[in-house]
């Protein structure tokens, strides 16, 4: 049975892997014009794409897999006809897609997707737009590739016809054996479809590897990317409350010029270590009103640094928090920007800005960078180096999510020693993520969720303390600013899921480049994760205009913070807060301290802000 299965599947699998390889070669010849790449670099996408190609092949083979399973119990005599129809249906359509992709990418800068195909509804206009394309060349490609793979498909059809002539013997032993075979086959096939047994199912990030967009596009399977685009709904702004003029009056980005911002730094060009902490809530810190001693090491840093004590996360997930921190972009209900790679590519990035200024850039994470399509986002951010679980020893993969925080900080310490100055290095922790596995003796007794979470925060705090003690003896230390911020908060104790306590997070700066006048001080202006970008860029006298939704926390004006949940938002200012639910179209919480007119104006600010952000998201193409 195993031998028969190999004979059945291996020619089909080889067929599709050959199809994807030829697609990739044509794409690189057609679109990669840069001579700076060596031959090895130019063909690297071919093996980088292997896992995604294999998973895509499994999706395409699925109808034939089902026929094979049926054939374990019922003789299928028309197998040649079935295979012939399969290839005739699939090949011309998929060849058309890959040939169209050559020109779409060349002209539009992105791979063929649902949006590109939608223009075929207007054949006259589509034809007019194509007149400047090399139609004869593309048609030649189409005919040659279609002929080649139809011929190959015909060979496979003949091969399976001969193999299927074997006689069937039906008895209890035969049926029992084949039930077992079918069960194991579904499990193995499922693994192939999801790209392996890793934590996250396969996505485009598993192939992405380069800061060069054309090499990345070559590595991402054209057919997979095309089919994936159909799983995404067309985005229509559901939050249309105001006319454009009204919206412009509600939403006027304040002057973000750096000369209007209070200056924190002795040297306007220090190194930066940005530490993004997994899910650590503000209320656990003594410095922010916590009545526990869970974060003594970070509290000590805060006592000798600068604390922003009124900062709120934009959402409750790491993928949204990272976008807010690194791109200064707010979170939207029901949407994760990192899962929209074409739109994410149009964002601005802190790392990219500093790279333009001559900074070396690195991102360090102990887990799967491919999770939630995060790697694709990080590559668009143009980090010179992305270090994830693949760069750690296997013995260090000792938690569900990857390497524990002390291991990640040890790795970060090693990387910092080799960093070219100035540098912008980002560290993302993970041990304070559920299931809160940490390699220390519990400080808080109990196995309930709250106790486990608090123990994980104690561990992360200790890991940060050890890291800071080590780096203070390094040469780069005196010229390095350390920025600590959480990716999102946590529902501590009796905090409600949609309430502002759930979103309240720490943000603090520490390091010798801070002016002495700011040490031990607090900035209590209300702000958001998304405000970090403008705040930092203005300190470095860099233009922050690209970060249109990011506000400088050091300007002398009042601020607001908006956070979103599944279908609603919360809005916080120094005087008011509210929670609005779109399902009920009502304010479900307000602190009731303001006059009615003021509360209506505050609600309109929240509604208008979300309308503005969502429209900006739609228009990023």
C-alpha positions in Angstrom: 0.0 0.0 0.0 2.8 2.4 0.8 4.5 1.7 -2.5 1.3 2.2 -4.4 0.7 5.5 -2.6 4.1 6.8 -3.5 3.6 5.8 -7.1 0.2 7.7 -7.1 1.3 10.9 -5.3 4.9 11.5 -6.2 4.4 12.2 -9.9 1.6 14.7 -9.1 3.6 16.3 -6.4 6.7 16.6 -8.6 4.4 18.1 -11.3 3.2 21.0 -9.1 6.6 21.6 -7.6 8.0 21.9 -11.1 5.2 24.2 -12.1 6.0 26.6 -9.2 9.7 26.5 -9.9 9.2 27.5 -13.5 6.8 30.2 -12.4 9.5 31.5 -10.1 12.2 31.4 -12.7 10.0 33.4 -15.2 9.2 35.9 -12.5 12.8 36.5 -11.6 13.8 36.9 -15.3 11.0 39.2 -15.9 11.1 41.4 -12.8 14.6 41.3 -11.2 16.7 43.8 -13.0 19.2 44.6 -10.2 22.7 43.5 -11.1 24.0 43.8 -7.5 22.7 40.3 -6.7 24.8 37.2 -7.3 23.4 34.2 -9.1 23.0 32.4 -5.7 21.0 35.3 -4.3 18.8 35.4 -7.5 17.9 31.8 -7.2 17.6 31.7 -3.4 13.7 32.2 -3.6 13.5 28.8 -5.2 14.5 26.9 -2.0 13.2 29.5 0.4 9.7 28.8 -1.0 9.8 25.0 -0.6 7.5 24.6 2.4 4.9 27.0 1.0 5.1 25.4 -2.4 4.6 22.0 -0.8 1.5 23.2 1.1 0.1 24.8 -2.0 0.6 21.6 -4.0 -1.3 19.7 -1.3 -4.2 22.1 -1.7 -4.2 21.6 -5.5 -3.9 17.9 -5.2 -6.7 17.6 -2.6 -9.4 16.5 -5.2 -7.1 13.7 -6.4 -6.4 12.8 -2.7 -10.1 12.3 -2.1 -10.4 10.1 -5.2 -7.5 8.1 -3.9 -9.2 7.6 -0.5 -12.4 6.6 -2.2 -10.4 4.2 -4.4 -9.2 2.4 -1.2 -12.7 1.0 -0.9 -14.4 1.3 -4.3 -12.7 0.5 -7.7 -12.4 3.6 -9.9 -12.1 2.5 -13.5 -12.2 6.0 -15.2 -9.1 7.3 -13.4 -7.4 8.4 -16.7 -10.4 10.5 -17.6 -10.6 12.0 -14.1 -6.9 13.0 -14.3 -7.3 14.4 -17.8 -10.2 16.6 -16.8 -8.3 17.7 -13.7 -5.3 18.9 -15.7 -7.4 20.5 -18.4 -9.4 22.5 -15.8 -6.4 23.5 -13.7 -3.5 24.1 -16.1 -4.8 26.9 -18.4 -6.3 28.9 -15.5 -3.2 28.7 -13.3 -0.8 29.4 -16.2 -2.9 32.5 -17.0 -2.6 33.6 -13.4 1.2 33.2 -13.3 1.7 34.9 -16.6 -0.6 37.8 -15.6 1.4 38.0 -12.4 4.6 38.8 -14.4 3.2 42.0 -15.8 1.0 42.9 -12.8 4.1 43.0 -10.5 6.2 44.7 -13.1 3.6 47.6 -13.4 1.9 47.7 -10.1 4.6 46.5 -7.7 2.5 43.7 -6.1 1.5 40.2 -7.0 -1.7 39.3 -8.8 -4.7 39.1 -6.5 -8.4 39.3 -6.3 -8.3 43.1 -6.9 -6.3 42.7 -10.2 -8.7 40.1 -11.5 -11.7 42.3 -10.8 -10.6 44.6 -13.6 -11.5 41.8 -16.1 -15.1 42.8 -15.6 -14.2 45.7 -17.8 -12.7 44.0 -20.8 -12.4 47.1 -23.1 -10.6 49.2 -20.4 -8.5 46.2 -19.4 -7.4 45.6 -22.9 -6.6 49.3 -23.4 -4.5 49.3 -20.3 -2.5 46.3 -21.6 -1.5 47.8 -24.9 1.8 49.0 -23.6 2.6 45.5 -22.3 4.6 43.0 -24.3 1.5 41.0 -25.2 3.2 38.8 -27.8 5.9 37.7 -25.3 3.3 37.1 -22.6 1.1 35.1 -25.0 4.1 33.0 -26.1 4.9 32.3 -22.4 1.3 31.3 -21.9 1.1 28.9 -24.8 4.5 27.3 -24.1 3.9 26.7 -20.4 0.3 25.5 -21.0 1.5 23.0 -23.7 4.4 21.8 -21.5 2.3 21.1 -18.4 -0.7 19.6 -20.3 1.7 17.2 -22.0 3.2 16.4 -18.6 -0.3 15.9 -17.2 -1.2 13.6 -20.0 1.8 11.4 -19.1 0.7 11.3 -15.4 -2.8 10.3 -16.5 -1.5 7.4 -18.5 0.8 6.4 -15.6 -2.1 6.2 -13.1 -4.3 4.4 -15.7 -1.8 1.6 -15.9 -1.3 1.5 -12.1 -5.1 1.4 -11.5 -5.6 -1.8 -13.5 -4.7 -3.9 -10.3 -7.6 -6.1 -9.2 -9.4 -5.5 -5.9 -9.9 -8.2 -3.2 -12.6 -7.2 -0.7 -12.6 -8.8 2.7 -12.7 -7.7 6.4 -8.9 -7.6 6.6 -8.6 -5.5 3.4 -11.3 -3.0 4.6 -9.8 -2.7 8.1 -6.3 -2.2 6.7 -7.6 0.5 4.4 -9.6 2.3 7.1 -6.4 2.6 9.1 -4.5 3.8 5.9 -7.2 6.4 5.2 -7.1 7.7 8.8 -3.3 8.1 8.8 -3.4 9.7 5.4 -5.9 12.4 6.5 -3.6 13.2 9.4 -0.5 13.4 7.3 -2.3 15.3 4.6 -3.6 17.8 7.1 0.0 18.4 8.3 1.0 19.0 4.7 -1.9 21.5 4.2 -0.9 23.6 7.3 2.8 23.4 6.3 4.0 21.3 9.3 3.4 20.8 13.0 4.6 24.2 14.0 2.5 26.6 16.2 1.2 28.7 13.3 -0.3 27.4 10.1 1.8 28.3 7.1 1.4 31.7 5.5 3.4 34.1 3.3 5.8 34.9 6.1 7.3 31.4 5.9 8.7 32.2 2.5 9.6 35.9 3.1 13.3 36.4 4.0 14.7 39.4 2.2 14.4 43.2 2.5 14.3 43.3 -1.3 10.6 43.2 -2.2 11.1 41.5 -5.6 13.0 38.6 -4.1 10.3 38.3 -1.4 7.6 38.3 -4.0 9.4 35.6 -5.9 9.6 33.4 -2.8 5.9 33.8 -2.0 3.9 31.2 -4.1 1.9 33.0 -6.7 -1.0 30.6 -6.6 -1.2 30.5 -2.8 -1.1 34.3 -2.7 -3.7 34.6 -5.3 -6.1 32.2 -3.7 -5.4 33.7 -0.3 -6.5 37.1 -1.6 -10.0 35.6 -2.1 -10.3 34.9 1.6 -10.0 38.6 2.3 -13.2 40.7 2.1 -13.3 43.9 0.2 -12.9 46.7 2.7 -15.7 49.2 2.8 -15.6 51.8 5.6 -18.4 50.9 8.0 -17.8 54.0 10.1 -19.1 56.8 8.0 -20.5 59.4 10.4 -19.1 62.7 9.0 -18.6 64.5 5.8 -15.0 65.2 4.8 -15.1 68.8 5.9 -16.6 67.9 9.2 -14.0 65.2 9.7 -11.2 67.6 8.9 -12.5 69.9 11.6 -12.6 67.1 14.1 -9.3 65.6 13.2 -6.4 68.1 12.7 -3.0 66.6 13.4 -1.1 68.9 15.7 2.2 70.5 14.7 4.8 67.8 15.2 7.9 69.7 14.4 10.7 68.7 16.7 11.5 72.3 17.8 8.1 72.4 19.6 8.9 69.3 21.7 10.7 69.3 25.0 14.1 67.9 24.6 15.1 64.8 26.7 18.5 63.8 25.3 22.0 65.1 25.9 23.0 63.6 22.5 20.5 63.7 19.7 21.9 60.6 18.1 22.2 57.8 20.7 21.8 54.1 20.2 18.3 52.7 20.8 17.3 49.4 22.5 13.5 49.1 22.3 12.2 46.4 24.6 8.6 45.4 23.8 7.2 43.4 26.8 4.6 40.8 26.3 1.3 41.7 27.9 2.6 43.5 31.1 -0.1 45.7 32.7 0.7 49.1 34.2 -1.0 48.4 37.5 1.6 45.8 38.4 4.2 48.5 38.8 4.8 50.2 42.1 5.7 53.3 40.1 2.1 53.4 38.6 0.1 52.8 41.8 0.5 49.0 42.1 0.5 47.8 45.7 2.7 44.7 44.9 6.4 44.2 44.6 6.3 42.2 41.4 8.6 44.5 39.3 11.4 45.7 41.5 14.0 45.8 38.8 11.9 47.8 36.4 10.6 50.1 39.1 14.3 50.9 39.9 14.9 51.8 36.3 11.8 54.0 36.4 13.0 55.8 39.5 16.1 56.7 37.6 14.5 57.3 34.2 11.5 59.0 32.7 8.0 57.4 33.0 4.9 58.1 30.8 2.3 56.9 33.3 -0.9 57.5 31.2 -0.3 55.3 28.1 -2.8 52.9 26.6 -2.4 50.0 24.3 -4.4 50.1 21.0 -5.6 46.6 21.3 -5.1 43.3 23.1 -2.9 41.4 20.6 0.8 41.4 19.9 0.4 41.7 16.1 -1.6 44.9 16.5 0.6 46.3 19.3 3.7 45.9 17.2 2.2 47.9 14.3 1.2 50.7 16.7 4.7 50.8 18.3 6.9 50.4 15.2 4.6 52.2 12.6 2.7 54.6 14.8 -0.6 53.2 13.4 -3.8 52.7 15.4 -5.6 49.4 15.7 -8.9 48.7 13.9 -11.7 46.5 15.0 -11.7 43.0 13.4 -8.5 43.8 11.3 -4.9 42.8 11.8 -2.7 44.9 9.5 0.2 42.3 9.6 -2.3 39.9 8.0 -2.8 42.3 5.1 0.8 42.3 3.7 0.1 44.6 0.7 -1.3 47.3 3.0 1.3 46.7 5.7 4.0 47.3 3.1 2.7 50.9 2.7 3.1 51.8 6.4 5.9 53.9 7.8 8.4 52.2 10.2 10.6 53.5 12.9 13.3 51.0 12.0 13.2 52.2 8.4 13.5 55.8 9.4 16.6 55.1 11.6 18.1 52.9 8.9 18.0 56.0 6.6 20.0 57.8 9.2 22.8 55.2 9.2 21.6 53.1 12.1 22.0 49.3 12.0 18.7 47.6 12.8 17.9 44.3 14.4 14.8 42.5 15.7 15.1 39.7 18.3 12.3 37.3 19.3 12.5 33.9 20.8 9.4 32.5 19.0 8.1 32.0 15.5 8.5 35.2 13.5 6.1 33.7 11.0 3.3 33.7 13.5 0.3 35.8 12.4 2.4 36.8 9.3 4.6 38.9 11.5 7.8 38.2 9.6 6.4 39.7 6.4 5.7 42.9 8.4 9.2 42.9 9.9 10.9 42.5 6.5 8.8 45.5 5.2 10.2 47.4 8.2 13.7 46.7 6.7 15.3 45.3 9.8 18.9 44.4 8.7 18.6 41.3 10.9 15.7 39.3 12.2 16.5 36.8 14.9 13.9 34.3 15.9 13.6 30.7 17.2 15.5 29.4 14.2 18.6 31.3 15.5 18.5 29.7 19.0 19.8 26.3 20.1 17.1 23.7 20.1 17.7 23.1 23.8 16.5 26.6 24.4 13.1 26.0 22.8 11.8 25.1 26.3 8.4 26.8 26.3 5.3 26.6 24.2 6.1 29.8 22.4 9.8 29.4 22.1 12.8 30.5 24.1 12.3 31.9 27.6 13.0 35.6 28.2 16.4 35.2 30.0 17.6 33.2 26.9 16.3 36.0 24.6 18.1 38.7 26.7 21.3 36.6 26.7 21.1 36.4 22.9 20.4 40.1 22.7 23.5 40.8 24.9 25.6 38.8 22.4 24.1 40.6 19.4 24.7 44.0 21.0 28.4 43.3 21.3 28.6 42.9 17.6 26.3 45.7 16.6 27.7 48.6 14.6 26.9 51.9 16.2 24.6 53.7 16.0 22.0 50.9 16.3 18.3 50.4 16.7 17.6 47.1 18.3 14.2 45.8 19.1 13.6 42.9 21.6 10.1 41.2 21.9 9.7 39.1 25.1 7.2 36.2 25.3 7.3 34.4 28.7 4.5 36.5 30.1 2.2 35.1 27.5 -0.2 32.3 28.3 0.3 29.5 29.5 2.8 31.6 31.6 5.5 28.9 31.6 8.6 30.3 33.4 11.7 28.5 34.7 11.6 29.9 38.3 10.2 28.9 41.6 6.7 30.5 42.0 6.6 33.7 44.0 2.8 33.9 44.0 1.2 30.7 45.2 -1.5 29.1 43.2 -2.2 27.6 39.7 -5.0 30.1 38.8 -4.6 32.3 35.8 -3.9 35.5 37.8 -1.2 33.8 39.9 0.5 32.2 36.9 0.5 35.6 35.1 2.0 37.5 38.0 4.7 34.9 38.4 5.6 35.2 34.7 5.9 39.0 35.1 8.2 38.5 38.1 10.4 36.3 35.9 10.4 38.8 33.0 11.3 41.6 35.4 14.2 39.6 36.8 15.4 38.8 33.3 15.4 42.5 32.4 17.2 43.3 35.6 20.0 40.8 34.8 20.2 42.1 31.3 20.6 45.7 32.4 23.3 44.8 34.9 25.3 43.1 32.1 25.0 45.8 29.5 26.0 48.6 31.9 29.6 47.4 31.7 29.7 47.6 27.9 31.2 50.4 25.9 28.0 51.3 24.0 26.0 51.7 27.3 26.8 55.4 27.9 25.4 56.3 24.5 22.3 54.0 24.5 18.7 54.9 25.4 16.5 52.0 26.6 12.8 52.2 25.8 10.4 49.9 27.6 6.8 49.5 26.4 4.2 46.7 26.5 2.6 45.3 23.3 -0.7 45.2 25.2 -2.1 45.0 28.7 -3.8 42.2 30.7 -7.0 41.8 32.6 -5.6 41.9 36.1 -7.9 41.1 39.1 -11.4 42.5 38.5 -10.6 44.7 35.5 -13.2 44.4 32.7 -12.2 43.3 29.2 -13.3 46.5 27.5 -12.4 48.9 30.3 -9.4 51.2 30.2 -7.6 49.3 33.0 -7.3 46.4 30.6 -5.4 48.6 28.2 -3.2 50.7 30.6 0.5 49.8 29.9 3.9 51.0 30.9 6.2 53.2 28.8 9.4 54.4 30.3 12.9 55.5 29.1 16.2 54.8 30.8 19.8 55.5 30.0 22.7 57.9 30.3 21.7 60.0 27.3 18.7 61.3 29.3 19.2 64.8 30.6 19.5 64.9 34.4 16.5 67.2 34.7 14.2 64.4 33.5 15.5 61.6 35.8 12.8 60.3 38.1 10.1 62.4 36.5 6.7 61.5 35.1 4.9 62.7 32.0 1.1 62.3 32.6 -0.2 63.4 29.2 -2.7 60.8 28.0 -1.3 58.9 25.0 -1.2 55.7 23.1 1.4 53.2 21.9 1.0 54.8 18.5 2.4 58.0 19.9 5.8 56.5 20.6 7.0 57.0 17.0 6.5 60.8 16.7 7.8 61.3 20.3 11.1 59.5 19.6 11.6 60.9 16.1 11.1 64.4 17.3 13.8 63.8 20.0 16.2 62.8 17.2 15.2 65.9 15.1 13.8 63.6 12.5 10.6 64.3 10.4 7.6 62.4 11.8 5.0 63.6 9.2 4.7 60.1 7.7 3.4 58.9 11.0 0.2 60.8 10.6 -1.6 59.2 13.5 1.2 59.5 16.0 1.4 62.5 18.4 4.3 63.8 20.3 3.8 63.0 24.0 6.0 65.9 25.0 4.0 68.7 23.4 2.2 71.1 25.7 -1.3 70.0 24.9 -3.9 67.5 26.1 -3.9 64.1 24.6 -6.3 61.2 24.0 -5.9 57.5 23.5 -8.2 55.3 21.5 -8.2 51.5 21.8 -10.3 49.0 19.9 -11.9 45.6 20.6 -13.8 43.2 18.3 -16.5 45.7 17.3 -16.1 48.8 19.3 -13.7 51.3 20.8 -12.7 52.9 24.1 -11.6 56.6 24.3 -9.6 58.1 27.1 -8.6 61.7 28.0 -7.4 63.3 31.2 -11.0 64.1 32.1 -13.2 61.6 30.3 -13.5 58.0 29.2 -16.1 56.1 27.4 -16.7 52.7 25.7 -18.7 52.5 22.5 -20.2 49.3 21.1 -21.0 49.1 17.4 -23.3 46.1 17.7 -25.7 48.1 20.0 -24.7 51.5 18.5 -24.5 52.9 22.0 -22.1 54.2 24.6 -22.0 51.3 27.1 -19.8 53.1 29.6 -19.0 56.8 30.4 -17.5 58.2 33.5 -20.3 60.8 33.6 -18.1 63.6 34.9 -18.6 65.9 31.9 -21.6 68.0 30.7 -23.8 66.4 28.0 -22.5 68.6 25.2 -18.9 67.8 26.1 -19.7 64.1 26.2 -21.3 64.3 22.7 -18.2 66.1 21.4 -16.0 63.5 23.0 -17.9 60.7 21.4 -17.8 62.4 18.0 -14.0 62.6 18.4 -13.9 58.8 18.8 -16.3 58.1 15.9 -14.5 60.5 13.6 -11.0 59.2 14.6 -12.0 55.6 13.7 -13.6 56.7 10.5 -10.4 58.6 9.5 -8.1 55.7 10.3 -10.3 53.1 8.5 -10.4 55.3 5.4 -6.7 55.7 5.5 -6.3 51.9 5.8 -8.6 51.4 2.7 -6.6 53.9 0.6 -3.2 52.2 1.3 -2.7 50.3 -1.9 
